[in-house]
Amino acid sequence: MSGMKNSPFGKRLRASHREEDESPRRGRTLFGVGPADPSASTSTSDSRAGPSSETTFAQHSPRRDYGDRFVPSRDSGDIRTSFHLLEEGGPSTPKKNRIIPSESDAQKEQANSMFNSILQTEVTPPSPVRSLAIGGMPPTTPTRRRLFTYKSPQNPATPSRRLDDPVDEAYSMSPVRAQSRAILESPRRTFRTVCKTPYRVLDAPELADDFYLNLVDWSSTNILGVGLGACVYLWTAHNAHVSKLCDLTDIGDTISSVSWVQKGTTLAIGTLSGQLQIYDANTLTLTRTYQQAHSQRIGALAWNAHILSSGSRDRMVHHRDVREAGDRPFKRCTGHRQEVCGLKWSGDGGAASANLASGGNDNKVCIWDLRGSRRPQGPGNVAPAPGDEAGDSPVWKFHEHTAAVKALAWDPHVSGVLATGGGTQDKHIRFWNVVNGSMTGSLDTGSQVCNLIWSTTSHELVSTHGFSSTTAQNQICLWKYPSMNMVASLTGHTNRVLYLAMSPDGETIVTGAGDETLRFWNAFPKAEKNPRGRESQLDYAHQIR
C-alpha cells in the first residue's frame, strides 16, 4: 500500500485532491474580467497555496466553455463587413447621400439599369405558354350534354418542330438570350463630353468672398471686367491684355458691383458707400457719377438699353436713364424688406417690353414691369398701394424660397421662363412662368446656389455652388433643361463659387471664388450656323456649271 502511495499514480491522485480542496477558496472571473466576489480574492492570499498560488492564478486564466460552436461578435446588421464586401474607401459610418451627382453618375445609372434588365432576363426562366384548350382552341361554355364527355380532339394540332427554324436560339452563338441581345443592341443616350479642367487660371487678389456682391462681368466686346478691392481691371480676351480702369483708394471706397451694357463698351460700377459711376472702356474715362445713388452699398446692377437699374442694401431698386445728367432716378421700386442682391432684365420683346427680376435677402423674388401693366389679382400678384405710380409695385412676388435669392437667369430660348436659386438654407433651383405667375418646377441641388446663367448655344443651364451639406462642394454644374439631367460637374475652386459670367460667343464661362482665382472653362459647344445662310439644294442657280 505504501508503494502505491509513493508511485507516480498516487502522487498525481493526491495532487488532484489538493486542487479540489483549494478551488472553492480561489477567486473566479467572469469571462476573464476579474474576481466576482472581493472576499474570494482576499481569501486567496490566506490560502495554503501562498503567494505562489496567487501568482499562478493571475497568469493562468480559467478555461472558457463556448459550447459546441464559436459565434464571433460582429456589428448588428453589418453583414457586408462580415463578408469583407465594403465599398472602396468605405468607412464604418454611413456616407451622406450626394445630392449633387458627378458627371459620371448618369452613365453609371444607365449602365446599372441595363445590367439589372439583362440579369433579370437571364436569371428568370421564361414563363411557359399555357394552351387555352385542347387543340389550341379557345374554351367554350360547357353544356349539359358535353359536361362529362371525354373525347380526344378530332383534328389534333401538329406540334411545331423547333429545330427546323434556322434562327432558333439553339443555333445562336451568343451567351445571352435574344431578349438580352435586344437590350444590348438598343440605342443608348449619348452624353456630351465637357473638359473638366479650366484652360486658363488667373490670379485675382482681393477678390471679395461676399455672397451679396457681383464683381465679375463679360462684355459683348469680349472684355472681362473684375472688381478687386478698390480697383476695377479690364482683361481683353483676344490678347490677354490687362488695364486698370479706376482706383477708389483715394476716396476710401470699395467696389461692390460691376455690369456691362448689353451692346457697347459702357461699364457701370457700384460701391460700398452707395456711389454709382459710368465709364467708357475704350477711353478709360469716367462719363457720369451719381454721388448718392443709394444710401448704402450697391450690390446688384442690370442694364436695359439706356436704362440702368441698381439694387442696394437700402432695400430699394432705382432706375436711371444714363442719357440724362440728373442724379434723381425716374423710378423707384420698393418690394423687398432686406438687401437686394440680384437683378436681371429679360430680353423678351425688346427693351421696351422687358421685365425685371429682383432677388433679395428676404427670400423673395419680385417681377417688375415699368410700363405699369397690372395682372389680375391672384395668389402671387401684389396689389398696388394707394398712391403708387405705375411700376412702383411688383407684378408678381414669389415666396417659395427659404434663403437669400441672388441667382437669377431668364431663359433666352423660351419666353417668360425665369430660373432662380436659393442660398444655404434653401439649396433649390426653381423655375417660374412669369406670364401666369406659377412655378413650373424645382431642383434640390444640396448646396448653396450662388449664380445661374443660361447657355445661348444649347438649352442648358449653369449653376455655381458654395456651402453644402454633402460631400460635393464648390461645384460648377451643367444641367439639361427641362429634364434637369446632369451634363457635367466641374471642380477646381477651393472656396464657394460666387461669380459667374459668359463669353459673348456663348462657348466659355468664367468663374470666380473666394480663393482669389478666375477660372475659364470650355463649357458649351459652338453655335450652329444659321440654316438660312446655308445653300439650298433647290437653288439650281448654284448648280449650273
Residue pairs with C-beta under 8 A, 6 or more apart in sequence:
4 10
5 14
22 47
22 48
22 49
22 53
25 40
25 43
25 44
25 47
26 40
26 44
26 47
26 53
26 57
27 35
27 36
27 37
27 40
27 41
27 43
27 44
27 57
28 35
28 36
28 37
28 40
28 62
29 35
29 36
29 61
29 62
30 36
31 64
32 61
32 62
32 64
35 41
44 53
44 54
44 57
45 51
45 54
47 53
49 56
74 81
74 82
75 81
75 92
80 86
81 92
95 471
96 469
96 470
96 471
97 470
98 446
98 470
98 471
98 472
99 427
99 444
99 445
99 446
99 447
99 470
99 472
100 445
100 446
100 447
100 465
100 468
100 470
100 472
100 475
100 477
100 489
101 472
101 486
101 489
102 472
102 486
102 489
103 191
103 194
103 196
103 486
103 487
103 488
103 489
105 486
106 191
106 485
106 486
107 191
110 188
110 189
114 183
114 184
117 183
118 176
118 180
118 183
118 184
121 176
121 177
121 179
121 180
121 183
122 176
122 177
122 180
132 138
132 139
133 139
133 140
134 153
135 153
135 155
135 156
135 157
136 157
162 168
162 170
163 170
169 177
169 178
172 178
174 181
176 184
191 487
192 487
192 488
192 525
194 478
194 487
194 488
194 490
194 522
194 523
195 521
195 522
196 488
196 490
196 491
197 492
198 490
198 492
198 519
198 520
198 521
199 520
199 521
199 522
200 519
200 520
201 517
201 518
201 519
201 520
202 235
202 517
202 518
202 519
202 520
203 516
203 517
203 518
204 226
204 228
204 512
204 516
204 517
204 518
205 228
205 229
205 516
206 228
206 229
206 516
207 215
207 226
207 228
207 499
207 512
207 513
207 514
207 516
207 517
207 518
208 215
208 227
208 229
208 514
209 495
209 496
209 498
209 513
209 514
210 498
211 341
211 404
211 406
211 423
211 448
211 450
211 466
211 496
211 498
212 299
212 313
212 339
212 341
212 361
212 404
212 406
213 227
213 256
213 257
213 299
213 498
214 256
214 257
214 258
214 259
214 299
214 300
214 301
214 342
214 499
215 226
215 227
215 228
215 255
215 256
215 257
215 258
215 499
215 512
216 224
216 225
216 226
216 227
216 258
216 499
216 500
216 501
216 510
216 512
216 518
217 224
217 225
217 258
217 259
217 260
217 267
217 501
218 224
218 225
218 260
218 501
218 502
218 503
218 504
218 510
219 225
219 260
219 261
219 264
219 265
219 267
219 281
219 504
220 260
220 262
220 263
220 264
220 504
221 264
221 265
221 281
221 504
222 236
222 237
222 238
222 503
222 504
223 234
223 235
223 236
223 237
223 260
223 265
223 281
224 234
224 235
224 236
224 237
224 501
224 510
224 518
225 232
225 233
225 234
225 245
225 258
225 260
225 267
225 281
226 232
226 233
226 235
226 258
226 512
226 518
227 255
227 256
227 257
227 258
227 269
228 255
229 254
229 255
230 247
230 248
230 249
230 253
230 254
230 255
231 244
231 245
231 246
231 247
231 248
231 249
231 255
232 244
232 245
232 246
232 255
232 258
232 267
232 269
232 279
233 242
233 243
233 244
233 245
234 242
234 243
234 244
234 245
234 281
235 241
235 242
236 242
236 243
237 503
243 284
245 267
245 279
245 281
245 284
246 269
246 277
246 279
246 286
248 254
248 255
248 271
253 271
253 272
253 273
253 275
254 271
254 272
255 269
255 270
255 271
255 272
256 270
256 271
256 272
256 297
256 298
256 299
257 269
257 270
257 298
257 299
257 300
257 301
258 267
258 268
258 269
258 270
258 301
259 267
259 268
259 301
259 302
259 303
260 266
260 267
260 268
260 303
261 267
261 268
261 303
262 303
262 304
262 305
262 347
265 280
265 281
265 282
266 278
266 279
266 280
266 281
266 287
266 322
267 278
267 279
267 280
267 281
268 276
268 277
268 278
268 279
268 301
268 303
268 308
268 310
269 276
269 277
269 278
269 279
270 276
270 293
270 297
270 298
270 299
270 300
270 301
270 310
271 277
271 297
271 298
272 297
273 297
274 292
274 293
274 294
274 295
274 296
274 297
274 298
274 312
274 314
275 289
275 290
275 291
275 292
275 293
275 298
276 289
276 290
276 293
276 294
276 298
276 308
276 310
276 320
277 286
277 288
277 289
277 290
278 286
278 287
278 288
278 289
278 308
278 322
279 285
279 286
279 287
280 287
288 322
288 325
290 320
290 327
291 327
292 327
293 310
293 312
293 318
293 320
293 327
293 329
294 310
294 312
294 313
294 314
294 316
294 318
295 312
295 314
296 312
296 313
296 314
297 312
297 313
298 310
298 311
298 312
299 311
299 312
299 313
299 339
299 340
299 341
300 310
300 311
300 340
300 341
300 342
300 343
300 358
301 308
301 309
301 310
301 311
301 343
302 308
302 309
302 343
302 344
302 345
302 356
303 309
303 345
304 345
304 351
304 354
304 356
305 351
306 321
306 322
306 323
307 319
307 320
307 321
307 322
307 351
307 370
308 319
308 320
308 321
308 322
309 317
309 318
309 319
309 320
309 343
309 345
309 356
310 317
310 318
310 320
310 343
311 317
311 339
311 340
311 341
311 342
311 343
311 358
311 360
312 318
312 339
312 340
313 339
313 340
315 334
315 336
315 337
315 338
315 339
315 340
315 360
316 332
316 333
316 334
316 340
317 332
317 333
317 334
317 335
317 336
317 340
317 343
317 356
317 358
317 368
318 329
318 331
318 332
318 333
319 329
319 330
319 331
319 332
319 333
319 370
320 329
320 330
321 330
324 330
331 370
331 389
331 391
331 392
332 392
333 358
333 366
333 368
333 391
333 392
333 393
333 394
334 392
334 393
335 358
335 364
335 366
335 368
335 382
335 393
335 394
335 397
336 358
336 360
336 361
336 362
336 364
336 366
337 360
337 362
337 364
338 360
338 361
338 362
339 360
339 361
340 358
340 359
340 360
340 361
341 359
341 360
341 361
341 404
341 405
341 406
342 357
342 358
342 359
342 360
342 405
342 406
342 407
342 408
343 356
343 357
343 358
343 359
343 408
344 356
344 357
344 408
344 409
344 410
345 354
345 355
345 356
345 357
345 410
346 354
346 355
346 356
346 357
346 410
346 416
346 418
347 354
347 410
347 412
348 354
348 355
348 410
348 415
348 416
349 415
352 371
353 371
355 367
355 368
355 369
355 395
355 434
356 367
356 368
356 369
356 370
357 365
357 366
357 367
357 368
357 408
357 410
357 418
357 420
357 434
358 365
358 366
358 368
358 394
358 408
359 365
359 366
359 404
359 405
359 406
359 407
359 408
359 420
360 366
360 404
360 405
361 404
362 404
363 399
363 401
363 402
363 403
363 404
363 405
363 422
363 426
364 397
364 398
364 399
364 401
364 405
365 397
365 398
365 401
365 405
365 408
365 418
365 420
365 432
366 394
366 396
366 397
366 398
367 394
367 395
367 396
367 397
367 398
367 418
367 434
367 437
368 391
368 394
368 395
369 391
369 395
370 390
370 391
371 390
371 391
372 389
372 390
372 391
373 395
374 384
374 395
375 381
375 395
375 396
375 437
377 383
378 437
379 437
380 396
380 397
380 398
380 399
380 437
380 438
381 395
381 396
381 397
381 437
382 393
382 394
382 395
382 396
382 397
383 393
384 392
384 393
385 392
385 393
395 434
395 437
396 432
396 434
396 437
398 420
398 430
398 432
398 437
398 439
400 430
400 439
400 442
401 420
401 422
401 426
401 428
401 430
402 422
402 425
402 426
403 422
403 423
403 424
403 425
403 426
403 427
403 448
404 422
404 423
405 420
405 421
405 422
405 423
406 421
406 423
406 450
406 451
407 419
407 420
407 421
407 422
407 429
407 449
407 450
407 451
407 452
407 463
408 418
408 419
408 420
408 421
408 452
409 418
409 419
409 420
409 452
409 453
409 454
409 461
410 417
410 418
410 419
410 454
411 417
411 418
411 419
411 454
411 481
412 454
412 456
413 454
413 459
416 433
416 434
416 435
417 431
417 432
417 433
417 434
417 440
418 431
418 432
418 434
419 429
419 430
419 431
419 432
419 452
419 454
419 461
420 429
420 430
420 431
420 432
420 452
421 428
421 429
421 430
421 445
421 449
421 450
421 451
421 452
421 463
422 428
422 429
422 430
422 449
423 448
423 449
424 448
424 466
424 467
426 449
427 444
427 445
427 446
427 447
427 448
427 449
427 468
427 469
428 442
428 443
428 444
428 445
428 449
429 442
429 443
429 445
429 449
429 452
429 461
429 463
429 479
429 484
430 439
430 441
430 442
430 443
431 439
431 440
431 441
431 442
431 482
432 438
432 439
432 440
433 439
433 440
441 482
441 484
443 479
443 484
445 463
445 465
445 477
446 468
446 469
446 470
446 472
447 465
447 466
447 467
447 468
447 469
447 470
447 472
447 473
447 475
448 465
448 466
448 467
448 468
448 496
449 463
449 464
449 465
450 464
450 465
450 466
450 496
450 497
450 498
450 499
450 500
451 462
451 463
451 464
451 497
451 498
451 499
451 500
452 461
452 462
452 463
452 500
453 461
453 462
453 500
453 501
453 502
453 509
454 460
454 461
454 462
455 461
455 462
455 502
455 506
455 523
455 524
456 502
456 506
456 524
456 527
457 506
457 507
457 524
457 525
457 526
457 527
457 528
458 524
458 525
459 480
459 481
460 478
460 479
460 480
460 481
460 487
460 524
461 478
461 479
461 481
462 476
462 477
462 478
462 479
462 500
462 502
462 509
462 523
463 476
463 477
463 479
464 475
464 476
464 477
464 497
464 498
464 499
464 500
464 511
465 472
465 473
465 474
465 475
465 476
465 477
465 496
465 497
466 473
466 474
466 495
466 496
466 497
466 498
467 473
467 496
472 489
473 496
474 491
474 493
474 494
474 495
474 496
474 497
474 513
475 489
475 490
475 491
475 497
476 489
476 490
476 491
476 493
476 497
476 500
476 509
476 511
476 521
476 523
477 486
477 488
477 489
477 490
478 486
478 487
478 488
478 489
478 490
478 523
479 485
479 486
479 487
480 486
480 487
488 523
490 521
490 523
492 519
493 511
493 513
493 515
493 517
493 519
494 513
494 515
495 513
495 514
495 515
496 513
496 514
497 511
497 512
497 513
498 512
498 513
498 514
499 511
499 512
499 513
500 509
500 510
500 511
500 512
501 509
501 510
502 508
502 509
502 510
503 509
503 510
505 526
505 527
506 524
506 527
507 522
507 523
507 524
507 525
507 526
507 527
508 520
508 521
508 522
508 523
508 524
509 520
509 521
509 523
509 524
510 518
510 519
510 520
510 521
511 518
511 519
511 521
512 518
512 519
535 542
